[in-house]
Amino acid sequence: MKSIVSFCLFASILFAANVASAAIEEASLPPPQQEEKLVPANLELTFTGPIDLARSTAILLDAQGLVLPTGKPFLSGPEGSVFKVPLDPAMAPGVYTLNWHVLSMDGRSAEGHYQFRVDP
């Protein structure tokens, strides 16, 4: 009986954590899978509340999975709710993936990834 209760408790906590983190991201720039003719100055993730910049990360990968350099992430928007990652304007055409993990100021965390394409 204890193992069933423990499992149910674990499952409900896991479900609640997934729901909370899934609701935190509102929008991204460029939109997922969007083809860009020019490299955007920044990748932007917009959240429902302020982000703890010191405890948030973003990693940019090329199509082969190699980590690419970016500028230092920064915040903007209402109460620091927009997480921005500066990009190199000389990025080659191709498909890129941004892997991100953020911690909100209220202690919730969220992570995800999206792809975008830069065309010549």
C-alpha positions in Angstrom: 0.0 0.0 0.0 2.8 2.4 0.9 4.4 1.9 -2.5 1.2 2.6 -4.3 0.7 5.9 -2.3 4.3 6.8 -3.0 4.0 6.2 -6.7 0.7 8.2 -6.9 2.4 11.1 -5.0 5.4 11.0 -7.2 3.2 10.9 -10.4 1.1 13.8 -9.2 4.2 15.9 -8.4 5.8 15.0 -11.8 2.5 16.0 -13.5 2.3 19.3 -11.6 5.9 20.1 -12.4 5.4 19.5 -16.1 2.2 21.6 -16.2 3.9 24.5 -14.4 7.0 24.5 -16.6 5.0 24.0 -19.8 2.9 27.1 -19.0 5.9 29.4 -18.4 7.0 30.1 -22.0 4.7 32.3 -24.0 6.6 33.0 -27.3 9.9 32.8 -29.1 11.6 34.7 -31.8 12.1 33.5 -34.5 9.2 31.2 -34.3 10.1 27.4 -34.3 11.1 26.1 -37.8 10.8 29.6 -39.3 13.2 30.3 -42.2 15.1 33.6 -41.8 16.8 35.4 -44.6 18.9 37.4 -42.2 20.3 36.3 -38.9 18.2 37.8 -36.1 20.2 40.0 -33.7 18.8 38.0 -30.7 16.9 34.9 -30.0 14.1 35.8 -27.7 12.1 33.7 -25.2 9.1 35.5 -23.6 7.9 34.2 -20.2 4.9 34.9 -18.0 7.1 36.4 -15.3 10.5 37.6 -14.4 13.5 35.3 -15.0 16.6 34.8 -12.8 19.3 35.5 -15.3 22.1 34.2 -13.2 20.6 30.7 -13.0 19.3 30.5 -16.6 21.2 29.1 -19.6 21.0 28.9 -23.4 23.1 26.7 -25.7 23.1 27.2 -29.5 23.9 24.1 -31.7 24.4 23.8 -35.4 23.0 21.0 -37.5 25.8 18.7 -36.6 25.3 19.3 -32.9 28.4 21.5 -32.4 28.1 24.2 -29.7 28.3 27.7 -31.2 29.3 30.8 -29.4 26.7 33.4 -28.6 26.7 36.7 -26.8 26.0 37.0 -23.1 22.2 36.5 -22.5 20.3 39.4 -21.1 16.8 40.3 -20.0 14.3 42.9 -21.3 10.6 43.4 -21.3 8.2 43.8 -18.4 9.9 42.9 -15.2 12.7 41.0 -17.0 10.4 38.5 -18.6 12.1 38.4 -22.0 15.3 36.2 -22.1 17.5 37.3 -25.0 20.5 35.5 -26.5 22.6 37.6 -28.9 23.7 35.9 -32.1 26.7 36.3 -34.4 25.4 38.2 -37.5 27.9 36.2 -39.7 26.2 32.9 -39.0 26.3 30.6 -42.0 23.1 29.4 -43.6 21.7 26.2 -42.0 19.5 24.8 -39.3 20.2 25.7 -35.7 18.8 24.6 -32.4 18.6 26.6 -29.1 18.5 24.5 -25.9 17.4 26.6 -23.0 16.8 26.3 -19.3 15.4 29.1 -17.2 14.5 29.7 -13.6 11.8 32.2 -12.8 12.1 34.5 -9.8 9.3 32.6 -8.1 11.4 29.4 -8.2 9.7 27.6 -11.1 12.0 26.2 -13.8 11.4 25.4 -17.5 13.5 24.0 -20.3 13.0 23.3 -23.9 14.4 23.7 -27.4 13.4 25.0 -30.8 14.9 25.0 -34.2 15.2 27.8 -36.8 16.8 28.0 -40.2 19.0 30.7 -41.7 18.9 30.7 -45.5 21.3 32.5 -47.8 
